[in-house]
Amino acid sequence: MDPPSRHSFLRTALLLPLLLAACDREQRDMAGQPKAETAAFVAKGDPRAAEYENNAFHIAQGQRLFAWMNCSGCHSHGGGGMGPPLMDGKWRYGGKMEDIVASILYGRPNGMPDWRNKITEQQAWELAAYVRSLSGQSRKDAVGARTEEMAVTPPQSLESTERNLVAEKPLSPPGEPQ
Amino acid sequence: MRRRLFSWTAVSSAKAPSPRRGEGWGEGARPPRKISGAEHPHPTLSLQGEGFQAATKKTRCRLISRSRTMRLRPSVPLPLALALAGCGGIQTIGGREGRDAALINDLFTLFCIVTGIFFAAIMAFLFAAYWRRRGWRADRMPEEDVALEAPSRERFLKVGLFLWTGAVIGGLMGLAIASFFTDRGLAHPNGDNKPVVSIELTGNQWWWDAKYHFHDPSRDFRTANELHIPLGAATYILLKANDVIHSFWVPNLAGKQDLIPGHTNDIVLVPTKPGHYRGQCAEYCGLQHAHMALDIVVDTPADYQRWVARQQQTAQAPADPQAKAGYVYFMNKQCSACHTVAGTPAGGQVAPDLTHVASRATIAAGTLPNTPGSLHAWVADPQGVKPGNNMPYIGLNADELHAVVAYLETLK
């Protein structure tokens, strides 16, 4: 057998760091000490957005809170009812993590209550991470393969990415061409 | 054992070489006799050799000293005693405080005795065979005597074989019959009597949610992590799970029963001795599985009725200013979103019912004793006490913390 060439060592060395990319998926920050009160003006580019969005533990906790806080009462299991659907790519108040957290903590007109004193800020971020995953925005290796309740939809980890329509800007006001 | 034999061979092979050494000195139970078996029909003669005497002397000393240390070595009896010390108290598999536990314990004892007798008998035969094989009886006996003895030995062996087979069949049948009756006993733990108490117990990560059901639904109440059941009556417990599989296990009272999401199981407890027992989740259910304990208090019927009457009452309004401040915080902040305090606006259903939390023995499913200090620690930083549990860090300031704990202390 030929001794491994220097090139194969080099290739392995170059490929190994790719494995490390899988390591941040389930960092459990359970202590969840809140940072300084920033939610009043959830700033664009809040570092917590990245921290929570693709983290399996936070998405799973968000899913649990979605059931516990009866989000389904209005949003159904993401399909919408009295409240708007969360599974499509349309966002009235913005679809970024920061926008969703602001919607949860401070409420929105026509029915969305504010959850400021009902849940903690960390829980709002976890919920937002789960809400983002409903429309297929999260990494496929971060979303859960099972749900907390009897599911009528395929597991998120198996969903196609067709619905992955990211609407970065809010919907145009009525009257304007879309 | 092996070391002892080895040292013996080493010493004697140096001092007393023998033609029969190759035939298994090392494993001989009484080596001095074996060594010169061929040359000396009478084993005592073999001790005449000078070199050999020196060897056996040394060996004998060594054997004696070894056996003495064996007798005194604490490594054998000490762990045994410690293990036995664990059998007792509020959570033990040796407990007999419930009808099920007593039945299973009786069966276990019977199994231990029967299998123990057979084990001892087999060991005795094994060593007897070993002894004879290595013994000097056959060596000493003249050939004709051996031939004369053969028919009587044959008969003896035949009878022995029949007796032994009969004993094995009888023993196994006895155990099977005992198992059958124990099983029947477990299936009907209270004869035909209907259970008098009905509890719906739901396993959550990582606590127990208990709902007591009554014929009149307005008397139903909810509690957590502590069950009271009446002495001598059958308590029916319906078992459910909200997230993953848990297992209900109060070893002093009965065996295990799993709690499975989307499925209902049940178990009937018939306690026979009043007292405070400890249950434990017996199916690995996540990070804090070990901190998912359950207090079970077996009350006399009168005590039980008093406890039920107490639990059915709603929480009393706090009187002192600090507890009042705690009440205001509790109702207006995160606490009330998950916890219920009956008779107040707090009606969350996803966390333990706190209506009578101060009357319980422990908090956080047996993690801490229910003292003001534990409550402060828990409310201030639940993730520090029980990492991973679903109560978030709230971030109360010192005044709020003292107020909330003062309020919780009033919930007797």
Interface residues (C-beta under 8 A of the other chain):
Chain A: R28 M30 A31 G32 Q33 P34 Q61 R64 W68 M69 N117 K118 I119 T120 Q122 Q123 E148 M150
Chain B: D243 G262 N332 K333 Q334 A337 C338 V350 D381 Q383 G384 P387 G388 N390 P392 Y393 I394 G395
